Amino acid sequence: MSLRSIPSSVVALGFVSLFMDVSSEMIHSLLPVFLVSVLGASALSVGFIEGIAEATAAITKIFSGVVSDWMGRRKPLLLLGYGMAALTKPVFPLADTLASVLLARFLDRIGKGVRGAPRDALVAEVTPPDLRGAAFGLRQSMDTVGAFAGPAIAMLLMVLSGDDFRLVFWIAVLPAFVAVAVILFGVREPDTQPSTEPRRFPIQRSQLRRLDATFWSVVALASVLTLARFSEAFLLLRAQSVGMENAYAPLVLIVMNVVYAVSAYPLGRLADRMNRRRLLALGVGFLVLADLVLAAAGSAWVVLAGAALWGLHMGSTQGLLAVFVADATPADLRGTGFGLYNLMTGLALLIASTVAGVLWTVVGPDATFLVGAAVSLIALVGLSCVVQRQAKA
């Protein structure tokens, strides 16, 4: 199998994710430091803002997924979601209070929520089942190229501009609009025969019963993992806590996302050839190691090593969990399935980021990552039991 086997719309969606992530990560890689050093926010405030932002995206995804199933179309919601994100990017350079940053993140994440479930459902629909690991891995990998290119560009611009946060935020607006253009001209929905029967609204008991125990077990596992993997803003704060200069803070996300991007596609291909739950267990093990390294970090180099392990965990698990959801969901409920999955993991992220902020403020950075390692270990033990049970079956 080669890259030519991947449907063109999946590749186009990869470029959409790439450009939007360049835009978003140019801002997000600097935002925690901007909040703390320019606006005087605390780590607790950062955790609350990040948690609210991601929970907003997750809650919105359930509605967009349901609507896309009801409409039988995904592209209009992709345009709406990415268009909203592009239009809200200028709010960041104009923000001068915590409330305005919270508003900007809130609106930006609504856009993310609107596009998330329909995009994942579209990837599943245009891709044969035996290529889904590679397809989701490729899209995730291209998304992550943007996620490390964005911080790299931000870091360079910070050095050249003398730490001018707002200038970097203004430049970040441009790639967001490129992403919208790629959707317009490069993404196509699968050809389907028009149905003569009216579509049922997915949020009703008879429809939700079609989501079986396999689907809900995937959602439960992903939620536990998310409790262990709080906002990446705390990776940036960890770098700052060991003395890394503000201009170089994005280097943490660059390292994490380079590893993420390099690993996601080959591991996605590997998932199409081996026991997927064993690969997922390996990915959870990487998160345990990442948390332990970050808890013990006393220098910037150790933080970068922890960030690399964090990226390896993401490359091993995120595309794979999306494949599990796609495989466990009926085709006409796929948007709803991804929406519910993202809702539950988003709420878990809100809890995790808030708790991480409290632990950081009250106890310290070490405790934050040690608790993350403990929760990850619980998830790893549970997943290992499932793998062993399947091997005996």
C-alpha positions in Angstrom: 0.0 0.0 0.0 1.3 3.5 -0.9 0.1 7.1 -0.3 -1.6 6.9 -3.7 -4.1 4.5 -2.2 -5.4 7.2 0.2 -8.5 9.0 -1.2 -7.8 12.6 -2.5 -10.3 14.1 -0.1 -8.4 12.7 2.9 -5.2 14.3 1.6 -7.1 17.6 1.1 -8.4 17.4 4.6 -4.9 16.8 5.8 -3.8 20.1 4.2 -6.8 21.8 5.7 -5.7 20.6 9.1 -2.1 21.5 8.4 -2.9 25.2 7.5 -5.4 25.6 10.4 -3.0 24.1 12.9 -0.2 26.4 11.7 -2.5 29.3 12.5 -3.8 27.9 15.8 -0.5 26.7 17.1 1.3 30.0 16.3 -1.2 31.5 18.9 -1.6 28.6 21.3 2.2 27.9 21.7 2.6 31.4 23.0 -0.8 31.9 24.7 0.0 30.4 28.2 3.2 32.4 28.4 1.3 35.5 27.1 -1.4 35.0 29.8 1.1 34.6 32.6 3.8 37.1 31.7 1.8 39.8 29.9 -1.7 39.6 31.4 -0.6 38.4 34.8 -2.7 35.2 34.9 -2.1 32.3 37.3 -1.6 28.6 36.3 -5.1 27.9 37.7 -6.5 30.5 35.3 -4.6 29.0 32.4 -6.0 25.5 33.2 -9.5 26.9 33.5 -9.4 28.7 30.2 -7.9 25.7 28.4 -10.4 23.3 30.0 -13.4 25.6 29.1 -12.1 26.0 25.5 -11.7 22.3 24.9 -14.9 21.3 26.6 -16.7 23.9 24.4 -15.3 22.2 21.3 -16.3 18.8 22.6 -19.9 19.8 23.4 -20.3 21.5 20.0 -19.1 18.3 18.2 -22.0 16.3 19.4 -24.5 18.7 17.8 -22.5 19.0 14.5 -22.1 15.3 14.3 -25.8 14.8 14.8 -26.7 17.5 12.2 -24.3 16.1 9.6 -25.9 12.6 10.0 -29.4 14.2 9.7 -28.4 16.2 6.6 -26.5 13.4 5.1 -23.7 15.9 4.2 -20.5 16.8 5.9 -18.8 19.6 3.8 -21.2 22.5 4.7 -20.4 22.0 8.4 -16.7 21.7 7.6 -16.9 25.1 5.9 -18.9 26.6 8.8 -16.5 25.3 11.4 -13.2 26.2 9.7 -14.7 29.6 8.6 -15.7 30.4 12.2 -12.1 29.6 13.4 -10.6 31.8 10.7 -12.9 34.7 11.5 -12.2 34.6 15.2 -8.4 34.5 14.9 -8.1 38.4 14.9 -9.6 38.5 18.4 -6.4 37.1 19.9 -4.0 40.0 19.0 -6.7 42.5 20.1 -7.2 40.8 23.5 -6.1 42.8 26.5 -7.9 41.0 29.4 -8.4 37.5 30.6 -12.1 37.8 29.7 -11.3 38.7 26.1 -8.8 35.7 25.8 -11.5 33.4 27.2 -14.0 34.8 24.6 -11.5 34.3 21.8 -10.8 30.7 22.8 -14.5 30.0 23.3 -15.4 31.2 19.8 -12.4 29.5 18.2 -13.3 26.2 19.9 -16.9 26.4 18.8 -15.5 26.4 15.2 -13.3 23.4 16.1 -16.3 21.6 17.5 -18.5 22.3 14.5 -16.0 20.8 12.1 -14.5 17.9 14.2 -17.1 15.1 14.0 -18.2 15.7 10.4 -14.5 15.7 9.3 -13.8 12.4 11.0 -17.0 10.9 9.7 -16.1 12.0 6.1 -12.6 10.4 6.4 -14.3 7.1 7.4 -16.8 7.3 4.6 -14.4 7.9 1.7 -11.9 5.3 3.0 -12.1 1.5 2.7 -12.1 -0.2 6.2 -8.8 -1.9 5.5 -7.1 1.5 4.9 -8.6 3.5 7.8 -5.6 3.2 10.1 -3.4 4.7 7.4 -6.0 7.3 6.4 -6.6 8.6 9.9 -2.9 8.4 10.6 -2.1 10.4 7.5 -4.6 13.1 8.3 -3.4 13.2 11.9 0.2 13.4 10.7 -0.4 16.3 8.4 -2.4 18.0 11.1 0.6 17.6 13.4 3.0 19.0 10.8 1.1 22.2 11.1 1.2 21.8 14.9 5.0 21.9 15.0 5.4 24.3 12.1 3.2 26.8 13.9 5.3 27.0 17.1 8.5 27.0 15.0 7.3 30.1 13.0 6.1 31.7 16.2 9.4 31.2 17.9 11.3 32.6 14.9 9.0 35.6 14.8 9.3 36.2 18.5 13.1 36.3 18.2 13.0 38.6 15.2 10.4 41.0 16.7 11.8 41.2 20.2 9.0 39.2 21.9 6.1 41.0 20.1 3.3 38.6 20.9 0.6 40.6 19.2 2.5 40.8 15.9 2.8 37.0 15.8 -0.9 36.6 16.5 -1.7 38.9 13.6 0.5 36.9 11.2 -1.2 33.7 12.4 -4.5 34.9 10.8 -3.3 34.3 7.2 -3.0 30.4 7.1 -6.4 30.1 8.6 -8.0 31.6 5.5 -5.9 29.3 3.3 -7.4 26.3 5.1 -10.9 27.5 4.2 -9.9 27.8 0.5 -8.7 24.2 0.4 -12.0 23.0 1.7 -13.9 24.9 -1.0 -11.8 23.6 -3.9 -10.2 20.3 -2.7 -12.7 18.4 -0.5 -15.4 16.2 -2.1 -18.1 14.1 -0.4 -18.6 10.5 -1.6 -21.1 10.0 -4.4 -24.3 8.5 -2.9 -27.7 7.8 -4.4 -30.4 10.2 -3.0 -32.6 8.4 -0.5 -36.4 8.5 -0.9 -36.9 7.9 2.8 -36.7 10.8 5.2 -33.7 10.7 7.5 -34.4 10.0 11.2 -33.0 12.5 13.7 -30.2 10.6 15.4 -30.8 11.7 19.0 -33.6 9.4 19.9 -33.7 6.2 21.9 -34.3 3.8 18.9 -31.2 5.2 17.1 -28.9 5.5 20.1 -29.5 1.8 20.9 -27.7 1.0 17.7 -24.5 2.2 19.4 -23.4 -1.0 21.2 -21.2 -2.0 24.1 -18.1 -2.0 21.8 -18.6 1.7 21.0 -19.2 2.7 24.6 -16.1 0.8 25.8 -14.0 2.8 23.3 -15.5 6.0 24.6 -14.9 5.0 28.3 -11.2 4.1 27.6 -10.6 7.3 25.7 -12.1 9.4 28.5 -9.9 7.8 31.1 -6.8 8.5 28.9 -7.9 12.1 28.5 -8.1 12.4 32.3 -4.4 11.5 32.3 -3.5 13.7 29.4 -4.4 17.3 30.4 -3.9 20.4 28.3 -0.5 20.7 26.6 -0.4 24.2 28.0 1.1 22.6 31.1 4.1 21.4 29.0 4.8 25.0 28.2 4.4 26.0 31.8 6.8 23.2 32.8 9.4 24.5 30.4 9.0 28.0 31.9 9.3 26.6 35.5 12.7 25.2 34.8 14.0 28.4 33.3 13.4 28.3 29.6 13.1 31.8 28.1 9.7 32.9 26.8 10.9 33.2 23.1 11.9 29.5 23.1 8.9 28.1 24.9 7.3 27.0 21.6 10.3 24.6 21.2 8.5 22.2 23.6 5.5 21.9 21.3 7.8 21.7 18.2 9.5 18.6 19.7 6.3 17.0 20.8 4.6 17.6 17.4 7.6 16.5 15.3 7.5 13.2 17.0 3.7 13.1 16.7 3.8 13.9 13.0 6.6 11.4 12.2 5.0 8.6 14.1 1.3 8.9 13.4 1.2 7.7 9.7 3.6 4.7 10.1 1.9 3.6 13.3 -1.5 4.1 11.5 -0.3 1.7 8.7 1.0 -0.7 11.4 -2.5 -0.6 13.0 -4.0 -2.0 9.8 -1.6 -5.1 10.1 -1.5 -6.0 13.8 -3.6 -6.3 17.0 -4.8 -2.7 17.5 -5.4 -3.0 21.2 -1.8 -4.0 21.8 -0.6 -1.0 19.9 -2.9 1.2 22.0 -1.5 -0.3 25.2 2.0 0.6 24.0 0.9 4.2 23.4 -0.5 4.4 26.9 2.8 3.2 28.2 4.5 6.1 26.4 2.2 8.5 28.3 3.2 7.0 31.7 6.9 7.5 30.8 6.2 11.0 29.6 4.5 12.0 32.9 7.3 10.5 35.0 10.0 12.3 33.0 8.2 15.6 33.2 7.6 15.2 37.0 11.3 14.7 37.5 12.5 17.4 35.1 15.1 19.8 36.4 16.2 21.3 33.1 14.8 22.3 29.7 16.5 19.3 28.1 14.6 16.9 30.3 11.3 18.7 29.6 12.0 18.3 25.8 12.6 14.6 26.4 9.2 14.4 28.2 7.6 16.3 25.3 9.0 13.8 22.8 7.5 10.9 24.7 4.2 12.8 24.9 4.3 13.1 21.1 5.0 9.4 20.7 2.0 8.7 22.9 -0.2 10.9 20.7 1.0 9.3 17.5 0.3 5.8 18.9 -3.2 6.5 20.1 -5.1 9.4 18.5 -5.6 8.1 15.0 -6.1 4.6 16.4 -8.9 5.7 18.7 -10.6 7.3 15.7 -10.4 4.0 13.8 -12.0 2.2 16.8 -14.9 4.7 16.8 -15.4 4.4 13.0 -15.4 0.6 13.1 -17.8 0.5 16.0 -20.4 2.9 14.6 -23.1 2.3 11.9 -22.4 4.3 8.8 -25.5 6.5 9.1 -24.7 7.4 12.7 -20.9 8.0 12.3 -21.2 11.7 12.8 -23.2 11.2 16.0 -20.7 8.5 17.2 -17.7 10.8 16.7 -19.7 13.6 18.3 -20.4 11.6 21.5 -16.8 10.4 21.6 -15.5 13.9 21.4 -18.1 15.2 24.0 -17.0 12.7 26.6 -13.3 13.2 26.0 -13.8 16.9 26.0 -15.5 16.9 29.3 -12.7 14.7 30.7 -10.2 17.2 29.4 -12.1 20.0 31.2 -11.9 18.0 34.5 -8.2 17.1 33.9 -7.0 20.6 33.0 -8.9 22.1 36.0 -7.5 19.5 38.4 -4.0 20.0 36.9 -4.3 23.7 37.5 -5.3 23.2 41.1 -2.5 20.7 41.7 0.1 23.0 40.0 -1.0 26.0 42.2 -1.5 24.2 45.5 1.2 21.5 45.4 3.5 22.1 42.4 4.4 20.9 38.9 5.8 17.5 40.1 2.5 16.5 41.6 0.6 17.5 38.5 2.5 15.0 36.3 2.8 12.3 38.9 -1.0 12.2 39.2 -1.2 12.0 35.4 1.2 9.1 35.4 -1.0 7.3 38.0 -4.2 7.7 36.0 -2.3 6.6 32.8 -1.1 3.5 34.7 -4.6 2.6 35.7 -5.7 2.9 32.0 -2.8 0.7 30.9 -3.6 -2.0 33.4 -7.2 -2.1 32.3 -6.3 -2.2 28.6 -3.7 -4.9 29.2 -6.4 -7.1 30.9 -8.6 -6.6 27.8 -5.8 -7.6 25.5 -5.0 -10.7 27.5 -8.7 -11.7 27.6 -8.9 -11.4 23.8 -5.7 -13.5 23.4 -7.3 -16.3 25.4 -10.6 -16.1 23.6 
